[in-house]
Amino acid sequence: MNEHSERAEDGPDELVKTVAALTADEIEPAKRRQLLARLVGQARARGISDLFKPRAALRWMVDTVAEIAPHVPVRDLATLRRHFPGLTDEELADRLVRNASRATAGVGAAGGGASAVQWTVTPSLLSAPVLLAAETVAVVAVELKLTGELHEVYGVPLPRGGTERTIALVQAWASQRGVNPMMPGVGVGAVLGTAARNELRDTLLKRFGRNLTTLGPFLTGAAVASYLNRRATRTLADHLRADLRRQRPGLPGVPPAPPALPGSS
């Protein structure tokens, strides 16, 4: 019975549920640490025990992000209006960015706090790369949710189809640009095409490298990881919002782009 329960908890559906839970707006620190620890356990259950190999780490992260992306709980505009009544579009976007930044900062603090404890015992550092990979996936999930919801707020919703939506969401996150509704779907027919997977891989590599700060000794790892995650999420949001405003002319309070000067290139 216990063996069955452990298998169920480590199954693919349970991993998706764990990551989705980590994207919630408000989570107590203890609960976030518990969820992150569960994600680490689920990664290990998939045979991911030696993530010191960069290729293995990247392959696992790319595959996991591609797996969880269709299930990230992106709220539509009507749901967002119910959850945050009385806000203008810009105020709503501000609230979403604030919540997501707090969530990614919390993941960094949780991961940094865990590794700070492990740092005092050398053999336990063998588990650190798995923790970093899990933390990276959790942060990406929060930012994918933010990416989708900012598209809703600015009137540029993602495609509704599963494969198209997944591709659009991942590419918008990786490129930090809004989805162009006038462009046909790219890579439809595959979960993620080669170009999309390469872009995802390159972006994840940068994030994974940044998350190495989590391994700082004692609580400095938690503090630095929290700060860097918050800053990166806000930077992503700033780029996305600027691009989404350009795709939505006439947004109240946002002046239209100036016309190009004659003869300018």
C-alpha positions in Angstrom: 0.0 0.0 0.0 2.8 2.4 0.9 4.7 1.4 -2.2 1.6 2.1 -4.3 1.2 5.5 -2.7 4.8 6.4 -3.4 4.4 5.4 -7.0 1.2 7.4 -7.4 2.9 10.4 -5.8 5.9 10.1 -8.2 3.8 9.7 -11.4 3.7 12.2 -14.2 0.3 13.6 -13.2 1.5 14.2 -9.7 4.6 16.1 -10.9 2.3 18.3 -12.9 0.1 18.9 -9.9 3.1 19.7 -7.7 4.4 22.3 -10.2 0.9 23.8 -10.7 0.6 24.1 -6.9 3.9 26.1 -6.8 2.4 28.7 -9.1 -0.4 29.7 -6.7 -0.5 33.4 -5.7 -0.2 32.9 -2.0 1.7 30.0 -0.4 3.1 29.8 3.1 6.9 29.4 3.1 6.7 26.0 4.8 4.2 24.8 2.2 6.4 26.0 -0.6 9.5 24.2 0.8 7.3 21.1 1.1 6.2 21.3 -2.5 9.8 22.0 -3.7 11.0 19.0 -1.7 8.3 16.9 -3.3 9.3 18.0 -6.8 12.9 17.0 -6.0 11.7 13.6 -5.0 9.6 13.3 -8.1 12.6 14.2 -10.2 14.7 11.5 -8.5 11.9 9.0 -9.0 12.3 9.5 -12.8 15.9 8.4 -12.5 17.3 11.9 -12.4 20.1 11.3 -9.8 23.1 12.7 -11.6 22.4 16.2 -12.8 26.0 17.2 -12.4 26.1 16.4 -16.2 24.9 19.7 -17.9 23.3 17.8 -20.8 21.3 15.6 -18.4 20.1 18.6 -16.5 19.1 20.5 -19.5 17.4 17.6 -21.1 15.3 16.9 -18.0 14.4 20.6 -17.6 13.4 21.0 -21.3 11.3 17.8 -21.2 9.7 18.7 -17.9 8.8 22.3 -18.9 7.3 20.9 -22.2 5.3 18.4 -20.2 4.0 20.9 -17.6 3.4 23.9 -20.0 0.0 22.6 -21.2 -1.2 22.3 -17.6 0.0 25.6 -16.2 -3.2 27.1 -14.7 -3.5 30.3 -16.8 -6.7 32.2 -15.8 -8.8 33.9 -18.5 -9.7 37.5 -18.2 -13.1 36.9 -16.7 -11.6 34.8 -14.0 -8.9 37.4 -13.3 -11.6 40.1 -13.0 -13.4 37.9 -10.4 -10.3 37.4 -8.4 -9.2 41.0 -8.6 -12.3 43.2 -9.0 -12.3 46.9 -9.6 -8.8 47.1 -11.1 -7.9 48.8 -14.4 -5.9 46.8 -16.9 -2.6 48.3 -15.8 -3.4 47.8 -12.2 -4.4 44.2 -12.8 -1.1 43.6 -14.7 0.8 45.2 -11.8 -0.9 42.9 -9.3 -0.1 39.8 -11.4 3.5 40.8 -11.7 3.8 41.5 -8.0 2.3 38.1 -7.1 4.5 36.2 -9.6 7.6 38.1 -8.4 6.8 37.1 -4.8 6.2 33.5 -5.9 9.5 33.2 -7.7 11.3 35.0 -4.9 9.7 32.5 -2.5 10.9 29.5 -4.6 14.5 31.0 -4.5 14.3 31.4 -0.8 12.9 27.9 -0.3 15.6 26.3 -2.5 18.4 28.5 -1.0 17.3 27.7 2.5 17.3 24.0 1.8 20.7 24.0 0.3 22.0 26.2 3.0 21.2 23.5 5.5 22.8 20.9 3.2 25.9 22.9 2.7 27.2 22.0 6.1 27.3 18.3 5.2 29.4 17.6 2.1 27.9 14.3 0.9 24.4 15.9 0.7 25.7 18.3 -1.9 25.2 15.4 -4.3 21.5 16.3 -4.3 22.1 20.0 -5.0 21.9 19.8 -8.8 18.6 18.1 -8.6 17.3 20.8 -6.3 18.5 23.5 -8.7 16.8 21.8 -11.6 13.6 21.5 -9.6 13.8 25.2 -8.6 14.4 26.3 -12.1 11.3 24.4 -13.4 9.2 25.8 -10.6 10.2 29.4 -11.4 9.6 28.8 -15.1 6.1 27.5 -14.3 5.3 30.7 -12.4 6.5 32.8 -15.2 4.6 30.8 -17.8 1.4 31.4 -15.9 2.3 35.2 -15.7 3.0 35.2 -19.4 -0.3 33.7 -20.3 -2.3 35.9 -17.9 -0.6 39.1 -19.2 -1.7 38.1 -22.7 -5.3 37.9 -21.4 -5.1 41.3 -19.7 -3.8 43.1 -22.8 -6.3 41.5 -25.1 -3.9 39.2 -27.0 -5.0 35.8 -25.7 -3.1 32.7 -26.5 -4.4 30.1 -28.9 -7.0 27.8 -27.3 -5.7 24.6 -29.0 -3.5 22.5 -26.7 -0.4 22.2 -29.0 -0.6 25.7 -30.4 -1.2 27.1 -26.9 1.8 25.3 -25.5 4.1 26.4 -28.3 2.9 30.0 -28.1 3.2 30.1 -24.3 6.7 28.7 -24.2 8.0 30.8 -27.1 6.5 34.0 -25.6 8.2 33.2 -22.3 11.6 32.3 -23.9 11.6 35.4 -26.2 10.0 37.7 -23.6 7.7 38.9 -26.4 4.0 38.7 -26.9 2.4 36.2 -29.2 1.6 37.8 -32.6 -2.0 36.8 -33.4 -1.4 37.5 -37.1 1.3 34.9 -37.5 0.3 31.3 -38.2 1.2 28.7 -35.7 4.8 27.5 -35.8 5.6 23.8 -35.3 2.0 22.7 -35.1 1.9 18.9 -35.2 4.7 18.5 -32.6 4.6 19.3 -29.0 7.6 21.6 -29.4 9.4 22.0 -32.7 13.2 21.9 -32.9 13.5 25.7 -33.0 11.2 26.1 -30.0 13.0 23.5 -28.0 16.4 25.1 -28.8 15.1 28.5 -27.6 13.7 26.9 -24.5 17.0 25.0 -23.9 19.1 28.2 -24.2 16.8 30.2 -21.9 16.8 27.4 -19.3 20.6 27.2 -19.4 20.8 30.8 -18.4 18.3 30.3 -15.6 20.0 27.2 -14.4 23.3 29.1 -14.2 21.7 31.9 -12.3 20.2 29.5 -9.8 23.7 28.3 -8.9 23.7 31.2 -6.5 21.3 29.1 -4.4 24.4 27.1 -3.4 25.9 30.1 -1.5 26.9 29.2 2.0 24.4 29.6 4.8 21.5 31.9 4.3 23.2 34.1 1.6 22.1 31.5 -0.9 18.5 32.0 0.0 18.7 35.8 0.0 20.5 36.1 -3.3 18.4 33.5 -5.1 15.2 35.2 -3.9 16.4 38.6 -5.1 17.6 37.4 -8.5 14.4 35.4 -9.1 12.3 38.5 -8.3 14.4 40.7 -10.5 14.3 38.3 -13.4 10.5 37.9 -13.2 10.0 41.6 -13.2 12.3 42.1 -16.2 10.4 39.4 -18.1 7.1 41.2 -17.2 8.4 44.6 -18.3 9.5 43.2 -21.7 6.3 41.4 -22.2 4.1 44.3 -21.2 5.9 46.7 -23.5 5.5 44.3 -26.5 1.8 43.5 -25.7 1.0 47.2 -25.5 2.4 47.6 -29.0 0.1 44.9 -30.2 -2.9 46.5 -28.6 -3.1 50.1 -29.9 -5.4 52.5 -28.2 -4.8 51.0 -24.7 -6.0 53.7 -22.2 -3.0 55.6 -20.8 -0.6 54.2 -23.4 0.3 56.6 -26.3 0.5 55.2 -29.8 3.9 54.6 -31.3 5.2 57.6 -33.2 5.1 57.4 -37.0 8.4 56.5 -38.7 10.3 59.5 -40.1 10.5 59.8 -43.9 13.5 58.0 -45.2 14.3 56.3 -41.9 15.5 52.7 -42.1 
